[in-house]
């Protein structure tokens, strides 16, 4: 079994069809195939080979426009994304409002492995509060599970993909069991200065958690823990772990990693799943809808071969949607299934984002040394004001974390640009001296916070617009509440206070929330739209992503999330996908599917 | 894209305060550039990331010979040779700026609307003050003009637009230069080398910042 054509897939039979090949699809296919299920994966984008296609070590002078981002490559020329961005040619979406503040922008990638090829690799666990937010403060929705239900799957995912971090034991910021995390990288000098000065303000800075191998995975110990009693799976995983190199502390992660030192679905989930012999993948397969059998169960899916335009219908015992939250919502709406609750498309969320940066004289003209490290998040600040917030002292309902950093990194178009606010604007030898002096003396803070789901944020089918395949597209409704706007203002204000405490300065003052907040969708943490729950009248799936209305249809991506904690959602999506897939295996073994 | 009449007029009005005779413009070799075709494609959403890329590859360069001379002189005024590194024009920055302002993307098209009239203006200003094109001026003459436009916040009203041009040109020159091997070495970037371990900051660095 392997990469096959649509025509070949038509002839085969499968236990499970998995729609999507990113974090959710990769994890679902991995868990299912390692335990013997025969899986067909459908990916809307093209095949992608990180080993041969990744631009490792290329400098920006070797790229068009010195690597700067363009509408065709929004995160820069060397970014791994293929055929993706906030706009995908021929695949539009629409907004119900003309007001930019009420518009949502939707990032997609059309490639094997999806967004996992370029993502930031930040891997934070939700904490106990994050599963019961409504119980704690009366806002939003509780999850139909607790932290304890998901913790074993966080353990498994961290051991499988490799996550560095430390166990700092802070409130609602869970530790991992001993032996699960890899050692964190040494902090940069800018990290240490932020840590020292933030501490004086009562703000913590602790080791970051990212899916980067600071050392090689233990191929003798981990496979036994991950696949107890399954000798074949242990053997496959042990062999594959030995093919993953440790980080070489160079070249940005967003380009992907040809030596497999960080997590991408294409380098971590799919290779061992393929080695089981149980996984077939069809790329360029744009799924339009789930099909229904006369008895109401899912029969399979119809998809369009992007290369030929031909429609194909594939069938299986179980269908898993892992197409990314909103693409799965779109498939559900276009299928007209699993929506007796009317909740499909409702309560979509992004992460609240506001940035703030400054310049710190103490960091000027430091002795030269290599600061590439692991390319980000050596340290970070978890949310620290839980008690004050619960007591109503902050004026907004939920928390955020800071991703921060400084240092001398690979020069690009921004490296010596915009210095006029510091030196008045000059040229010549003085300009060259200033460029050396200021390079590496800047620190940036990215506030990333929890958005509370609200009735004004939802997706529906546009009644008129179709994509180039003739598939109806999504129309978005969006509105931030005062919780998000208050939080965004707090992010900038607090970052400015930390920069002040470092003796630093900034070119613009902290802004009000409506100006500070990034547009919905810009942080690319969109989740929700097919909420899980305990009541079929108020939710789309149960806690295993199993649709109430269609018992053999599962959703394993971010669509089922009931809340969007400040913790970046990818690790949680993978843990949920592992748990859901294990549940599916049990149901199939008991002939209940 | 050609410069529209309104843009050109705005620049010319700005220049009248120091260019007594607009007639002089007629004698200046104009920084002419070929248009960027309205349907000029970019590098696409799936460019070959392990291929060779050079200015002029993904889309044609458009600056004319006179404009390239002015660009070269101006980027060397921003980043001249010193004891550490050579001048910007010697490491391909003129080709880079040409690539940038010839690109078919919105940001670059917008920058083109600032850079091309800016190059026209600076040659006209040079003619008006010293009777020569900018590239032919001596260093004190170049500096006399640059000193009026290098600080956008403090530039006199008649130089406001020219100061915006200079700030953008300086950013492009710096980006073009500091991304090259000599530029990266000059500015003090010592990474992008494969390591078996990451040691963090040396003790001397921590001491200087008061962390050890």
Interface residues (C-beta under 8 A of the other chain):
Chain A: X46 X52 X53 X54 X55 X57 X58 X59 X60 X61 X62 X63 X64 X65 X66 X67 X68 X70 X71 X72 X73 X77 X78 X82 X83 X84 X85 X88 X89 X185 X186 X187 X188 X189 X192 X193 X196 X214 X247 X248 X249 X250 X251 X255 X362 X363 X366 X367 X368 X369 X370 X371 X372 X373 X374 X408 X409 X410 X411 X412 X413 X414 X415 X416 X417 X418 X420 X424 X425 X426 X427 X428 X429 X431 X432 X435 X436 X439 X440
Chain B: X42 X43 X44 X45 X46 X47 X49 X50 X52 X53 X55 X57 X58 X77 X78 X79 X80 X82 X84 X85 X92 X96 X99 X100 X103 X105 X106 X107 X108 X143 X146 X150 X151 X152 X153 X154 X163 X166 X167 X170 X171 X174 X175 X176 X178 X179 X180 X181 X183 X184 X186 X187 X188 X189 X190 X191 X192 X193 X194 X195 X196 X197 X198 X199 X200 X201 X202 X204 X205 X206 X208 X209 X210 X211
